Amino acid sequence: MFYPLIKLDNFHGITTIHNFSPNNWEAEELTDVFLYIFWSNGAEWENQLIGQLRKNESLEICTKNLSKEVFINKVAFIYPSKNKLNGNLNQLPSENIYKTIVPSWRATIGIESDLTKVSYQGEMEPFPKKSSLLTFHPFLQYENFDNYLLLLNLTNEPEIIESQIEIYNGFKGELLDIKTIKTNSASLIPLNSYNFDKSELPFFINRQTSAIPFGFGYNKDKSIMTLEHTHPPASLVLHGNRNAIQGQIKSKWFNKLTTNV
Amino acid sequence: MAALKIVLGDNILSLFSNFTYLGSGLTKVPNNFNSTLSDLFLWRKDLEWSSYFELLDINYLISPEIKSQMDQFATLVFFNHSGDWVYQTEINYSANGRSTIDITKILPDHINGYGTFSCFHLSQGNLFEETGSFIADRGYCGYTRNSSDVKSYVHGNLDAIAYDGEKLEMLGNYNVRNYEYLLQYEFECGINYEVILTNPTNKKQEINLRFENHDQLDEKLSIEVRGSYVKRIFFEEDKKVRLVVESHMFMARPIIFRFHELSLDVFHG
């Protein structure tokens, strides 16, 4: 399990790791852990020991207290480990010490300006090398508000691979733009320039790579911020084979929305 | 059960409950395959608060190939904090990708305070009867305070309630065991918070809020079916405080509002 620490320009990131179980029905014996921070240099996973977390404790980690090189990809990933690690790695470590399912073992992940902060409870597992993304952004805001799509990607391999994200006005089926995003990185896509009106639903498609998508935004002086993840298509249904239905929904939209104009 | 308890001691409760939990799942399967599902979203409406709901054409998002000329509508059902039905309306959203519903404006003037609501998409029935899946609205609510232009959004918490056009059916699961949901979050001194709990089950639920490191905030409460409760949190002592939600519900996950001077942060606990 990994926990993102996000460093966007003009903001700081704060992630609080919790070494206590989120429930009493999947609880396992707690142990002290070492906290490592991972970032990719494109060829290897560099990592650094940033602290030790005793059982039943929490630790807040802030981008202010770490060197700039850690955030060359705008995000680094905190990994709790039972054992000390030795040097750079070709793959992310696979041992997962936190095994709860309902809910997953989560951290408090935040972004702060000088005046306020926003956060969510989350965690991150590496995406497969070949994956895809379809999401909608239903909560763009107006009145002097800067809207972004924030995408977080993590893969086991350290390579930084570029891929294309297509931006559509979904219901009209118009391709508005194609932007590049990177693996093992945070990608921030400004949305105001597309002038979506209040009844339009922006669609985002990536046919090669997946990511956790967020709607992120702030007002001019950054005294008000918002951060919330956008849903994957599987969230539109419950029960039955949701993964299969998600595949069907993606396939339908991938065929309907094409870059051939 | 008693005999097993003698043999296995206290472990029997854990074994029984885990089995039941895993067998039942977080959410029950609705009795009627024509039902559609919704979260129990929180609405707030008073001089300070306004609430919004982002209404999406879910049928079209799922099945873009069957876009038809027929009207698409959603049924919004509102409950007060005691879980009583207070208002219901249908909203046509044909041909709109997104409709921002101002709940403050659609609720009648005499309905104020807070409560829960659900959004059901019954226009085309259940598109997934063959696979045993149900259309669900887990959409986004936005909240503003003091006439701010900027909304703070949070997505649905749990698929909680089914509706077949005639009857509502609660889907949240519970059993005899005490489940402790430990928020992996630390409350900070000098900051105002509100923790919102809802009851998605078909039975009134007793809940014990236990605050580690600050037991003056502890509270025992009960929430009616479809009801909701706002727990306000503030302390001045320089320390961090955690919350354990003890109940018979499988996952009593609250929504948390954290108040800043000009803005607010709302998220799932």
Interface residues (C-beta under 8 A of the other chain):
Chain A: T16 H18 F20 S21 P22 N23 N24 W25 S58 V102 P103 W105 R106 A107 T108 L115 T116 K117 V118 S119 Y120 Q121 F136 P138 F139 Q141 Y142 E143 N144 F145 N169 G170 F171 K198 S199 E200 L201 G215 N219 S223 I224 M225 T226 E228 H229 H231 P233 S235 L236 V237 L238 H239 G240 N241 R242 A244 I245 I249 K252 W253 K256
Chain B: S14 S17 N18 Y21 L26 T27 V29 L37 E54 L56 D57 I58 Y60 L61 I62 S63 P64 E65 A95 N96 G97 R98 S99 T100 F128 T131 G132 S133 F134 I135 A136 R138 G139 Y140 G142 S148 D149 V150 K151 S152 Y153 V154 H155 D159 R177 Y179 E180 Y181 L182 L183 Q184 Y185 E186 K240 R242 F250 M251 R253 R258 H260 E261 L262 S263 D265 F267 H268 G269
